Amino acid sequence: MQHTLTLLAALLLAPLTALHATNDKPDLSRWKDDFSDPVAFAKNWSSYGFLTSGIDAKNPLGKPVGGKESRPEWWQIVDGALRGQNFPEEKHGSGISRDVSGKDVRLSCRFKIPAGGMAAIGIRGPNPILEKVFNVVSLHIRPDSIVAADNDVLHPKDSPEAAELKKKGTWNRKFFYAKTEKTVIAPEVWHDLVVEVRGRELRVIIDAKPVLSYTTLCGDAPKTSIGFGVGGNGKTVMATWYDDVSIEPLDANK
């Protein structure tokens, strides 16, 4: 289970292409997407997941793929919203992401989860603890709870143990559930989500109600992308939905 959660966090990290502003330069600090334009969706978002092929000790969930190798049914625009599907034969939900910029940011969107399913939200940056770009904010939203996850090192960065892990191509990190708040999120119903990150402080609001606050380990890092993920029961196809996504500097509406 711990390994699965670790990999779920990694799903939110695929590189992206940014939305272009009127001067043909990308403005990654402020954008909106209501998924009404399939061409813009294909240009700006990048999906990532695991194929059933290649399952072995090194890749227990299958072959990791992104871009054109991704299954198109992982993420699709359906009825003007973004639908992510979790397929039990792949053992793991997929992820999708898009570029952002800034330090103190507000991410807003609508989401809908199935009974027994999950929405996963990640914000990526150059994590100083992990010495690589990784999630600096990670949330898992289920019908009965919302969880802030985080990453920390397993061994000191300059230690022989860390060097040995690097030699093996293994992350010198641990992914853990840092804070859990019990709540009630009705399944199969749209909900409004706001995620604010100011410095290392994370604040989460669902349907205009504050539901979680957490002091992250690395949330003050510059932001490079946001990501969405799906999760299910491992037995049936389950769909998580997202719509009306926006990113903006947090100070914009002070």
C-alpha positions in Angstrom: 0.0 0.0 0.0 2.8 2.4 0.9 4.5 1.7 -2.4 1.3 2.4 -4.3 0.8 5.7 -2.5 4.4 6.7 -3.3 3.8 6.0 -7.0 0.5 7.9 -6.9 2.4 11.0 -5.9 4.8 10.4 -8.8 1.9 10.4 -11.3 1.4 14.1 -10.8 4.8 15.1 -12.2 4.7 14.8 -16.0 6.3 17.8 -17.9 3.9 20.1 -19.7 3.5 22.8 -22.4 2.2 26.1 -21.3 -0.8 28.2 -22.4 0.4 31.1 -24.6 -0.5 34.7 -23.8 -1.5 37.3 -26.3 2.2 38.2 -26.9 3.0 34.5 -27.7 4.9 34.2 -24.5 3.5 31.8 -21.9 1.9 33.3 -18.8 2.1 30.4 -16.4 1.2 32.4 -13.3 -2.4 32.9 -14.3 -4.6 30.8 -16.5 -8.0 29.1 -16.7 -9.3 26.1 -18.5 -12.9 24.9 -18.7 -12.1 22.1 -21.1 -14.2 23.5 -23.9 -11.3 23.4 -26.4 -10.0 19.9 -27.2 -7.1 21.4 -29.2 -5.9 23.5 -26.2 -6.3 20.5 -23.9 -4.1 18.3 -26.1 -1.5 21.1 -26.2 -1.4 22.2 -22.6 -2.0 19.0 -20.6 0.2 15.8 -20.3 -1.0 12.5 -19.0 1.0 9.8 -17.3 0.4 6.3 -16.1 1.4 2.6 -16.0 0.8 0.1 -18.8 0.1 -3.5 -17.8 3.2 -4.6 -19.8 6.6 -4.7 -18.1 5.4 -5.7 -14.6 8.4 -7.0 -12.7 10.3 -6.4 -9.5 11.6 -3.0 -10.7 8.2 -1.9 -12.1 5.6 -3.7 -10.0 2.8 -1.6 -11.4 3.8 -2.0 -15.0 5.7 0.1 -17.6 5.5 3.8 -16.8 4.6 5.9 -19.8 3.6 9.5 -20.7 2.7 11.6 -23.7 1.8 9.7 -26.9 2.3 6.3 -25.2 -0.5 7.1 -22.6 -3.8 5.3 -23.1 -6.3 7.9 -24.4 -9.1 6.6 -22.2 -7.1 7.6 -19.1 -8.0 11.2 -19.6 -10.7 12.5 -21.9 -13.0 15.5 -22.3 -16.5 14.3 -21.8 -19.5 16.6 -21.8 -17.3 19.7 -21.3 -15.4 18.3 -18.3 -12.1 16.4 -17.8 -12.7 12.7 -16.9 -9.9 10.6 -15.5 -10.4 6.8 -15.3 -8.8 4.2 -13.1 -8.5 0.7 -14.6 -8.1 -2.2 -12.2 -6.0 -4.3 -14.6 -3.3 -1.5 -14.5 -3.1 -1.6 -10.7 -2.8 2.2 -10.5 -4.5 5.3 -11.4 -3.1 7.7 -14.0 -2.2 11.4 -13.6 -2.3 14.5 -15.7 -0.6 17.9 -15.3 0.0 21.4 -16.6 2.7 24.0 -16.2 2.4 26.9 -13.7 4.7 29.5 -12.2 4.9 31.5 -9.0 5.5 30.9 -5.3 2.4 31.9 -3.4 -0.5 30.5 -5.5 -4.2 29.7 -5.5 -5.4 26.7 -7.4 -9.2 26.5 -7.9 -11.3 23.8 -9.6 -14.4 21.8 -9.4 -14.2 18.0 -8.9 -16.4 15.0 -8.6 -15.5 11.6 -7.2 -17.2 8.2 -7.3 -18.2 6.3 -4.1 -15.0 4.5 -3.1 -12.9 6.7 -5.4 -10.4 9.5 -4.9 -9.3 12.8 -6.3 -5.5 13.5 -6.1 -4.1 17.0 -6.4 -0.5 17.8 -6.5 1.6 21.0 -6.9 5.1 20.5 -8.1 8.4 22.4 -7.6 12.1 22.0 -7.1 11.8 20.2 -3.7 15.0 21.1 -1.8 14.7 18.1 0.5 14.6 15.7 -2.4 17.2 17.5 -4.5 14.9 17.2 -7.5 11.6 18.5 -8.9 8.8 16.8 -7.0 5.5 17.4 -5.3 5.7 20.2 -2.7 1.9 19.9 -2.1 0.0 16.7 -2.3 -3.7 16.1 -1.4 -5.9 13.0 -1.5 -9.6 13.6 -1.3 -12.0 10.7 -0.5 -15.7 10.7 0.4 -14.9 10.6 4.1 -11.6 12.4 4.4 -9.0 14.8 3.0 -5.3 14.0 3.5 -2.2 16.2 3.0 0.8 14.0 2.0 4.4 15.0 2.0 7.9 13.8 1.2 11.0 13.6 3.3 14.5 12.0 3.0 15.3 8.5 4.1 19.1 9.2 4.7 21.2 12.4 4.9 21.9 13.7 1.4 25.7 13.2 1.7 25.6 9.9 3.5 26.9 6.6 2.1 23.3 5.3 2.2 22.1 8.1 0.1 24.9 7.5 -2.4 24.1 3.9 -2.6 20.4 4.6 -3.3 21.4 7.0 -6.0 23.7 4.4 -7.6 20.8 2.0 -7.7 18.4 4.6 -9.2 16.2 4.5 -6.1 14.7 7.7 -4.5 16.2 8.7 -1.2 12.8 9.7 0.1 9.7 8.6 2.0 6.1 9.5 1.0 3.8 9.8 4.0 0.4 10.9 5.0 1.1 14.0 7.1 -2.3 15.2 8.2 -5.8 13.8 7.8 -9.1 15.6 8.4 -12.4 13.7 8.5 -15.1 15.2 6.3 -18.1 14.3 4.2 -17.7 14.7 0.4 -20.8 13.5 -1.4 -19.9 11.2 -4.3 -21.1 11.8 -7.8 -21.7 15.4 -7.1 -19.7 18.4 -8.2 -17.7 20.2 -5.4 -15.7 23.5 -5.4 -12.1 23.2 -4.4 -9.6 25.9 -3.5 -6.0 25.2 -2.6 -3.9 28.1 -1.3 -0.1 27.9 -0.7 1.6 30.8 1.0 5.1 30.1 1.9 5.0 26.6 3.5 1.4 27.0 4.7 -1.2 25.0 2.9 -4.9 25.9 3.2 -7.7 23.8 1.6 -11.3 24.9 1.1 -14.1 22.7 -0.2 -17.5 24.2 -1.0 -16.5 27.5 0.7 -15.7 25.6 4.0 -12.1 25.4 5.3 -11.3 21.7 5.7 -7.5 21.4 6.1 -4.4 23.4 6.9 -0.9 22.0 7.0 2.6 23.4 7.3 4.4 21.6 4.4 8.1 20.7 4.3 8.8 22.4 1.0 5.7 24.3 -0.1 7.6 27.6 -0.4 9.5 26.3 -3.4 8.8 28.0 -6.8 5.9 26.2 -8.5 6.4 24.4 -11.8 3.2 22.5 -12.5 -0.1 21.2 -11.0 -1.4 17.7 -11.4 -4.6 15.7 -11.0 -4.9 12.0 -10.3 -7.5 9.3 -9.9 -7.9 6.4 -7.4 -10.2 3.5 -7.1 -11.0 0.3 -5.4 -8.8 -1.8 -7.7 -11.8 -3.9 -8.8 -13.9 -1.8 -11.1 -13.4 1.1 -13.6 -13.9 4.3 -11.6 -14.0 7.9 -12.9 -12.9 11.1 -11.2 -13.9 14.4 -12.8 -12.3 17.9 -12.9 -13.5 21.2 -14.4 -13.1 24.9 -14.4 -9.5 24.9 -13.3 -7.6 28.1 -12.6 -4.3 29.2 -11.2 -3.4 32.7 -10.0 -1.0 34.5 -7.7 -2.3 34.3 -4.2 -1.7 37.9 -3.5 -3.9 38.9 -6.5 -7.1 39.0 -4.4 -5.8 40.3 -1.1 
